Amino acid sequence: MYDPAARPSPSLVLLWPAFAAAAAGDMANLVARQLAEFAIGGADGQSAREPPWTTPHSVALELKTVRLRDFTIGARNQPPALLCAPFALHGAAVTDLTTGHSLVAALQRAGVRHLLVTDWRSATSDMRFLGIDEYLADLNVVVDAIGAPIDLIGLCQGGWMSLIYAARFPNKVRKLVLVGAPVDIAAARSALSTLAESSPLAIYRELVRLGNGLLPGRNALKFWGSASVDAEDIRQLLQTEQAIDSPAFARLQAAFETWNSYTVDLPGTFFLECVEKLYKRNELATGHFVALGRTIDLASVTVPLFLLAARDDELVAPQQLFAVERLVRTPAHDLRKAIAPCHHVGLFIGKATLENVWPGIAHWLAETSAGRAAME
């Protein structure tokens, strides 16, 4: 997931010319096969262990696609907040990485006591045909199980899904927070959107075919992100002052590497829909995205809205998120924006971001009346 802007992933550098050179179907299939063979050849055949969760909780609901983890403390006397975690290569434990680097714990400390997280499950072969609609439908089941209306906090891929959900079921969302979420791909370029734009769709289809209907996360990690991250990059991501040669940093590094090495498999249909509808056609921003039988009109979103971007985001340009401001009809006094000085993953695990930015979001969620001006 993380790709330092100053030093692109060696895998991305290696494979970029192959992606760009594939201009026709046969060539695209050939390149895709080479990419898949490269990824599979670099794998050790062993699945990494699923990372542990740090904060005590219970599992409130289990569906084929998702576990609903309940971190509620005490009486449920405040509006429920649901963290919609990303479902895009890595697991949802990024929301609760380790002590001092847990978004769950940061929100709890800031007063969000009725808190739940979507833990999207790795796809199995019988899930290969599940698409975005099926995941939205299960998100709706989760929301109904919690009890609407909820405060919905969407992270990265979970952000655009949360925005679609809020437009599709406007009465079920009380407040909406979108964090590092790609919405309007045309608003600005990022490394990820440029790669998606320059790569023929046939490549992605071939990768899914080679995965027997899935996009295997363990193989995709070899070229989609970084299979390993060096200590200094981890230190910057975590925004820690611990010395690299200290026992304390060694524990942080181990927690990060456990999370980073564990990947989830995506249903091929879901993956291809994300590439084609969101990145290739930009359907969400242009008003052509259809979800659960209805065309999604973002102008139907009028709820209080908080947008959080990363200044140095290598995956999602801030403008791709902030374009939401002109697409929805949330009143100006109910809309907030903030930019955190970090990379993409730092939005969720960076110590300074968790201590300095997220408490403000928690306090905004607790506000019962609007009226404060939007801020940059």
C-alpha positions in Angstrom: 0.0 0.0 0.0 2.8 2.4 0.8 5.1 3.7 -1.9 7.5 6.4 -0.8 7.2 9.4 -3.1 10.9 10.0 -3.2 11.8 6.4 -3.9 9.2 4.6 -6.0 8.7 0.9 -5.4 11.3 -1.1 -7.4 8.4 -3.3 -8.5 6.5 -0.4 -9.9 9.6 1.0 -11.6 10.3 -2.4 -13.2 6.8 -3.0 -14.5 5.8 0.5 -15.5 7.3 0.2 -19.1 5.6 -3.1 -19.5 2.2 -1.6 -18.6 2.7 1.4 -20.9 3.9 -0.7 -23.8 0.8 -2.9 -23.9 -1.4 -1.2 -26.5 -3.3 -4.2 -28.0 -5.1 -7.1 -26.7 -2.5 -9.8 -27.5 0.3 -7.7 -26.2 -1.7 -6.9 -23.0 -2.3 -10.6 -22.4 1.3 -11.4 -22.9 2.4 -8.6 -20.5 -0.2 -9.7 -17.9 1.1 -13.3 -18.0 4.6 -12.1 -17.5 3.6 -9.9 -14.6 1.7 -12.7 -13.0 4.6 -15.1 -13.5 6.9 -12.5 -12.0 4.7 -12.1 -8.9 4.1 -15.8 -8.4 7.7 -16.6 -8.9 8.6 -14.2 -6.1 6.2 -15.7 -3.7 7.2 -18.3 -1.2 3.9 -20.2 -1.4 3.1 -19.5 2.3 0.4 -17.2 3.5 1.4 -14.6 6.0 -0.4 -14.8 9.4 -3.4 -12.5 9.9 -2.3 -9.5 12.0 -3.7 -9.3 15.5 -6.0 -6.5 16.7 -4.7 -4.4 19.6 -7.8 -3.0 21.3 -10.3 -5.3 23.1 -13.5 -5.9 21.2 -16.1 -8.4 20.2 -17.4 -9.7 16.8 -20.9 -8.4 16.5 -21.8 -10.0 13.2 -20.3 -12.4 10.6 -21.2 -12.4 7.0 -19.4 -14.1 4.1 -17.8 -10.8 3.1 -17.2 -9.1 6.4 -16.8 -9.4 10.1 -18.3 -6.5 12.2 -15.9 -5.8 15.0 -17.5 -3.9 18.0 -15.2 -1.7 20.0 -18.0 0.0 22.0 -17.1 1.1 25.5 -19.9 1.4 28.1 -23.5 2.3 27.4 -24.6 2.8 23.8 -25.9 6.3 24.5 -24.3 8.1 21.5 -24.7 7.8 17.8 -22.8 4.8 16.5 -19.7 5.4 14.4 -18.7 2.8 11.8 -15.2 2.8 10.4 -15.5 1.5 6.9 -12.0 0.1 6.4 -10.4 -0.4 3.0 -10.8 -3.6 1.0 -7.9 -3.2 -1.3 -4.9 -5.5 -0.8 -4.3 -5.2 3.0 -6.4 -6.0 6.0 -8.6 -3.8 8.2 -6.3 -4.2 11.1 -4.6 -1.0 9.8 -7.3 0.7 11.9 -5.9 -0.8 15.1 -2.2 -1.5 14.3 -0.5 -1.3 17.7 -0.4 0.8 20.9 0.1 4.4 20.0 -0.7 3.8 16.3 -4.4 2.8 16.6 -7.1 4.9 15.0 -9.6 2.9 17.0 -7.9 3.8 20.3 -7.4 7.5 19.2 -11.2 7.8 18.5 -12.0 6.2 21.8 -9.7 8.5 23.7 -11.4 11.5 22.0 -14.8 10.4 23.2 -16.2 8.1 20.4 -17.4 5.2 22.6 -19.9 3.6 20.3 -17.5 2.4 17.6 -17.4 -0.4 15.1 -15.2 -1.5 12.2 -15.8 -3.4 9.0 -13.2 -6.2 8.7 -13.6 -7.3 5.1 -12.7 -10.9 4.6 -10.3 -12.3 2.0 -12.3 -13.6 -0.9 -12.5 -17.4 -1.6 -13.1 -19.0 -5.0 -16.9 -19.1 -4.5 -16.8 -15.3 -4.0 -15.1 -14.5 -7.3 -18.2 -13.1 -9.0 -19.1 -10.7 -6.2 -19.1 -7.1 -7.3 -19.4 -3.7 -5.8 -23.2 -4.1 -5.4 -22.8 -7.2 -3.2 -20.4 -5.4 -0.9 -22.7 -2.4 -0.7 -25.6 -4.7 0.1 -23.7 -6.3 2.9 -22.6 -2.9 4.2 -26.3 -2.1 4.3 -26.9 -5.3 6.4 -24.2 -4.1 8.8 -25.7 -0.7 9.2 -29.1 -2.2 9.8 -27.6 -4.5 12.4 -26.0 -1.5 14.2 -29.1 0.7 13.9 -29.3 3.7 11.6 -28.6 6.5 11.4 -24.9 6.1 11.9 -21.7 8.3 11.6 -19.9 6.7 8.7 -16.1 7.1 8.5 -14.7 5.8 5.2 -11.0 5.1 4.8 -9.4 5.0 1.3 -11.4 2.5 -0.8 -13.9 2.4 2.1 -14.3 6.1 1.6 -15.7 6.0 -1.9 -17.9 3.1 -0.9 -19.2 5.1 2.1 -19.9 8.0 -0.2 -21.9 5.8 -2.5 -23.7 4.3 0.4 -24.6 7.8 1.8 -26.0 8.8 -1.6 -27.9 5.5 -2.0 -29.3 5.5 1.6 -29.3 9.1 2.7 -31.5 8.5 5.7 -29.1 6.0 7.2 -26.1 8.3 7.6 -26.0 11.1 10.2 -22.5 12.4 9.5 -19.9 11.4 6.9 -16.1 11.4 7.1 -14.1 10.6 4.0 -10.3 10.0 4.5 -7.8 9.6 1.6 -10.6 8.5 -0.7 -10.3 8.7 -4.5 -13.6 10.1 -5.9 -12.9 12.4 -8.9 -10.0 10.7 -10.6 -9.8 13.5 -13.2 -9.3 16.2 -10.6 -5.6 15.5 -10.3 -3.1 12.7 -11.0 -1.5 10.3 -8.6 0.9 7.4 -9.2 -2.0 5.0 -8.8 -4.4 6.8 -11.1 -1.8 7.3 -13.8 -0.9 3.6 -13.7 -4.6 2.7 -14.1 -5.1 5.2 -16.9 -2.1 4.0 -18.9 -2.8 0.3 -18.5 -5.2 -1.4 -20.9 -8.1 -3.1 -19.2 -7.1 -6.3 -20.8 -4.1 -6.5 -18.5 -6.3 -6.5 -15.4 -8.7 -9.0 -16.9 -5.8 -11.3 -17.7 -4.5 -11.0 -14.1 -7.9 -12.0 -12.8 -8.1 -14.9 -15.3 -4.7 -16.1 -14.1 -5.9 -15.9 -10.5 -8.9 -18.2 -11.4 -11.4 -15.4 -10.9 -9.6 -13.7 -8.0 -6.9 -11.0 -7.6 -4.6 -12.8 -5.2 -3.3 -10.2 -2.8 0.0 -12.1 -2.1 0.9 -12.0 -5.8 -0.5 -8.5 -6.4 1.7 -7.1 -3.6 4.8 -7.8 -5.8 3.9 -5.1 -8.3 0.9 -3.1 -6.8 2.8 -1.9 -3.8 5.9 -2.7 -1.8 6.4 -6.2 -0.6 8.9 -4.8 2.0 9.4 -1.3 3.5 12.7 -0.2 5.0 13.1 0.9 8.6 13.4 4.6 7.9 10.2 4.6 5.7 8.4 2.8 8.5 9.6 5.3 11.0 8.3 8.2 8.9 5.0 6.4 8.2 4.4 5.8 11.9 5.6 9.3 12.7 7.6 8.0 15.7 10.6 9.5 17.4 11.8 6.1 18.5 15.4 5.4 17.4 15.6 2.8 14.6 18.1 0.8 16.7 15.9 0.8 19.8 13.9 -2.1 21.2 10.8 0.1 21.1 11.1 0.7 17.4 11.8 -3.0 16.8 8.4 -3.7 18.3 6.7 -1.1 16.1 8.5 -2.4 13.0 7.4 -5.9 13.7 3.8 -4.8 14.1 3.9 -2.9 10.8 5.6 -5.7 8.9 3.1 -8.2 10.2 0.3 -6.0 8.8 2.0 -5.2 5.6 2.9 -8.8 4.8 -0.7 -10.0 5.2 -2.9 -9.5 2.1 -6.4 -10.2 1.2 -7.7 -11.7 -2.1 -10.2 -9.7 -4.0 -13.1 -11.0 -6.1 -12.2 -10.6 -9.7 -15.5 -8.9 -10.5 -15.1 -6.4 -7.7 -11.6 -5.6 -8.7 -12.4 -5.1 -12.4 -15.4 -3.0 -11.6 -13.2 -0.7 -9.4 -10.7 -0.3 -12.2 -13.2 0.2 -15.0 -15.9 2.2 -13.3 -13.9 4.3 -10.9 -10.5 4.7 -12.5 -11.1 4.2 -16.2 -14.5 5.9 -16.6 -14.6 8.1 -13.5 -18.3 7.2 -13.2 -18.8 8.3 -9.6 -17.7 11.9 -10.2 -19.5 12.2 -13.6 -22.8 10.9 -12.3 -22.9 7.6 -14.2 -22.3 5.1 -11.4 -25.1 2.7 -10.8 -25.4 1.0 -7.4 -28.1 -1.4 -6.3 -30.3 -0.5 -9.2 -30.0 3.3 -9.0 -27.8 5.9 -10.6 -25.8 7.5 -7.9 -26.4 11.3 -7.7 -23.8 12.8 -5.3 -26.0 15.9 -5.1 -28.3 13.9 -2.9 -25.7 13.9 -0.2 -26.6 16.7 2.2 -25.3 15.4 5.5 -22.5 17.1 7.5 -19.2 16.1 5.8 -15.6 16.0 6.9 -12.8 15.5 4.3 -9.3 14.5 5.4 -6.5 14.2 2.9 -2.7 13.5 3.1 -0.4 16.2 1.9 2.1 13.7 0.5 -0.3 11.0 -0.6 1.3 8.9 -3.3 -1.9 7.0 -4.0 -4.8 9.5 -3.8 -4.2 13.1 -4.7 -5.9 15.5 -2.2 -7.8 17.1 -5.1 -9.4 13.7 -6.0 -11.0 13.8 -2.5 -11.7 17.5 -2.2 -13.6 17.5 -5.4 -16.4 16.0 -3.3 -17.1 19.5 -2.0 -18.5 20.6 -5.4 -20.3 17.3 -6.1 -22.4 17.1 -3.0 -25.0 19.6 -1.6 -23.8 19.6 2.0 -24.2 23.2 3.2 -20.9 25.1 3.5 -21.3 25.5 7.3 -21.6 21.7 7.6 -18.5 20.9 5.6 -14.9 20.7 7.0 -11.6 19.9 5.2 -8.2 19.2 6.6 -4.8 18.2 5.2 -2.5 16.1 7.3 1.3 16.4 6.7 1.8 12.7 5.9 1.7 9.9 3.3 -1.4 7.8 2.6 -1.1 5.2 5.3 0.0 7.9 7.8 -3.6 9.0 7.9 -4.5 5.9 9.8 -1.3 4.9 11.7 0.8 8.1 12.0 1.3 9.1 15.7 1.1 12.8 15.0 -1.9 12.5 12.8 -3.7 10.4 15.3 -2.9 12.8 18.1 -3.4 16.1 16.3 -6.0 15.6 13.6 -8.3 12.8 14.6 -9.4 14.3 18.0 -10.8 17.2 16.0 -12.8 14.8 13.8 -14.1 13.1 16.9 -15.2 16.4 18.5 -16.9 17.3 15.2 -18.8 14.1 15.3 -20.0 14.9 18.8 -21.3 18.4 17.8 -25.1 18.5 17.8 -25.4 21.7 15.8 -23.8 23.1 12.7 -22.7 26.6 12.1 -18.9 26.5 12.1 -17.3 27.5 8.9 -15.4 25.1 6.6 -11.7 25.1 7.0 -8.7 24.1 5.0 
